[in-house]
Amino acid sequence: MRVYMTRNWLVTRSFVKEVLKYCGNKPKFITDKAPWLVEALKSLNLEFEQAWSSLYLVLSSRG
């Protein structure tokens, strides 16, 4: 899997499509409020929830 240094809609959408190859079902994404991420998830018709910073950190630390 390739990881990109830039953050924009096109790169994010490509990255998410690559991640989906490793998922059995459609996952629910928990995101921050990055507009490029939200738009990429919407364009792929994926479920997501925007979390506040503290909640996002707690959930991401459980990895």
Secondary structure, 3 states (H helix, E strand, C coil): CCCCCCCCHHHHHHHHHHHHCCCCCCCCEEECCCHHHHHHHHHCCCCEEECCHHHHHHHHHCC
